Amino acid sequence: MAGEQELARLNDQLEKTRVVYDSAKLEHSRAVERMNDLSATHPDGSIRHATAVFAQALRNYRIALDEYNRFLLDNMSPRLNQPK
């Protein structure tokens, strides 16, 4: 029962980080398009911000995916850092 709850929690965490990642990826693509339209020398800081947000979202998504896979493959709970 506790394993099922942990799996549900990890699945929820994975889904939430995926949504944030997808949104950040889209915003980064839009910022790149704006940069290309304005030229690379334009002092628009949105590309820097979008890149930082995208990188952080990607890190969080990777961590959630690693924790989810670790639980499934190794039967380990990342929350407890021990076998379930």
Beta strands, then each sheet from edge to edge (+ up, - down):
strand 1: 76-77
strand 2: 82-83
sheet 1: 1+ 2-
end
